[in-house]
Amino acid sequence: MVHKFLKLFLTFVFVWVGFYGFTQSIDQANTFYKEGNYAAAKPVFEKLVRQSPNNSNYNLFYGVCCYETGDLEAAEKYLIVANKRKVIDSYRHLAELYMKTYRFDEAITMWDGYIDLQKKKKDDTSDSEAKLNQARNLLRKQENTEDVQIIDSVVIAKNMFLEVYSLSAESGNLLYYNDFFDVPQTNSSVVYQNEKGDKIYYGRPSNQGLNTLYSQNKLLDAWSDEKQLLPDDTSDNNYPFVLSDGVTMYFSSTGYGSIGGYDIFITRYNTNTNTYLAPEQMGMPFNSPANDYMMVIDETKGLGWFVSDRNQPVDSVCVYLFIPDPSPKRLKDLDDPGLLRRRSALTSIRDTWNEEADYVDLIRLAYQDTRQQDKKAERDFTFVVNDKTVYHTLSEIKSNEARNYYSETLSINKQIGLLNDKLNGLRDSYANGNKAMRDQLKSSILQIEDQLYDLMEEAQVMEKQARNTENLQIGFKY
């Protein structure tokens, strides 16, 4: 009798401890979820949804955890289960997933459903309706995606993106705002200087705090006559570039119906009224729901660049190299909607290439410094020591210490180039692979991205040390 009672008692204890521990686990997962720590909450909700595959809330929570941790395929699967059971938040999360994956028509359906349910609950729908309008706008942009050949891309630290641009002398010059005006690093803008060197365009914060576009002319040896270029505009405008005609200007703005962050716009100067015409928004793939900026067209080289932070870590951007078309063509009547999504989102630049086209010479020309070809046909590198001194070979560097620093910089840059090539290959494989392959490649891609970021920082430090050491050697005073 005692033995039987003890057995029953122990069974009760084990069941109670198990239930208590399980309840604690759910409570902890809910806490993690509410705090936005989805990686920690994910394993618990995964276990719960396996035990109760038809539980709508478990499917919702696990789907959101998958979405927030980057597993979009799994996120959609579980959110759809919740959506079939009319869980209101599943509409919103699916809409956001479809927006992220450029399935804007499906996003519109989800936003419509979400707004209907909000209205039944008498909730405020203003934010949802704004998202619905954005999805409709994005769908229109996607349907008019430009057929452009994007022939190369380089991922680089956000504060170094100008290093990828290499303009011909006829196209002017680009410089970082802080370097040009010799001010502390408080402005991330760029100064464009025309071919003659007598006019500059740039963005800087106005008295209202938003970036505003200005120009200045050079009178004798001084810059003066600062002029606001879009005086009636209250948007955040930045990153101007002007074609050699002195009339056509590209810039980036968060206004004028931007589809997300900075968008690229084009405007032209009306010489009759001395004002710029209403800006026109560039289409996809130039613009995206992320930040897109610094559109530059080198008419001499027949090439163009622009920057985007789409699908990039916080401190990195991708600089795309493309072939400008004076008569832009639109991608229409594509039989494959998946291909249109990939082309509009720039999932893989290979999708934009013409069959059997060879872009090797164009890519080489893009990164070739044509400004000094008349002085020296071949150069090992371009090392700007100061405003008056530029070296192109190690033998020109006077200081042995500076030479060692810069030699190390070149070595690191070579590693960066090799890693970039490897990373581009992995990204192409990831874009075209199945789920198993993507899962396998994901960690490798993230690891290489971390390596690249560290190497780019190291190269920047080494080059700065080389510059400072050499300037001390030659007696240059800042």
Sequence and secondary structure as in RCSB ss.txt:
>XXXX:A:sequence
MVHKFLKLFLTFVFVWVGFYGFTQSIDQANTFYKEGNYAAAKPVFEKLVRQSPNNSNYNLFYGVCCYETGDLEAA
EKYLIVANKRKVIDSYRHLAELYMKTYRFDEAITMWDGYIDLQKKKKDDTSDSEAKLNQARNLLRKQENTEDVQI
IDSVVIAKNMFLEVYSLSAESGNLLYYNDFFDVPQTNSSVVYQNEKGDKIYYGRPSNQGLNTLYSQNKLLDAWSD
EKQLLPDDTSDNNYPFVLSDGVTMYFSSTGYGSIGGYDIFITRYNTNTNTYLAPEQMGMPFNSPANDYMMVIDET
KGLGWFVSDRNQPVDSVCVYLFIPDPSPKRLKDLDDPGLLRRRSALTSIRDTWNEEADYVDLIRLAYQDTRQQDK
KAERDFTFVVNDKTVYHTLSEIKSNEARNYYSETLSINKQIGLLNDKLNGLRDSYANGNKAMRDQLKSSILQIED
QLYDLMEEAQVMEKQARNTENLQIGFKY
>XXXX:A:secstr
 HHHHHHHHHHHHHHHHHHHHHHHHHHHHHHHHHHT HHHHHHHHHHHHHH TT HHHHHHHHHHHHHTT HHHH
HHHHHHHHHTT HHHHHHHHHHHHHTT HHHHHHHHHHHHHHHHHTT   HHHHHHHHHHHHHHHHHHT B  EE
EEEEEEEGGGGGGG    GGG EEEEHHHHHT  S    EEEE TTSSEEEEEEE TTSSEEEEEEEEETTEEEE
EEESSTT  S EEEEEE TTSSEEEEEES SS SSSSEEEEEEEETTTTEE   EE  TTT  SS EEEEEEETT
TTEEEEEE TT  TTEEEEEEEE  SS  B  S S HHHHHHHHHTS GGGGS TT   HHHHHHHT   TTTTT
 S  S  EEEETTEEE SGGG   HHHHHHHHHHHHHHHHHHHHHHHHHHHHHHHHHS HHHHHHHHHHHHHHHH
HHHHHHHHHHHHHHHHHHHHHHHHT   
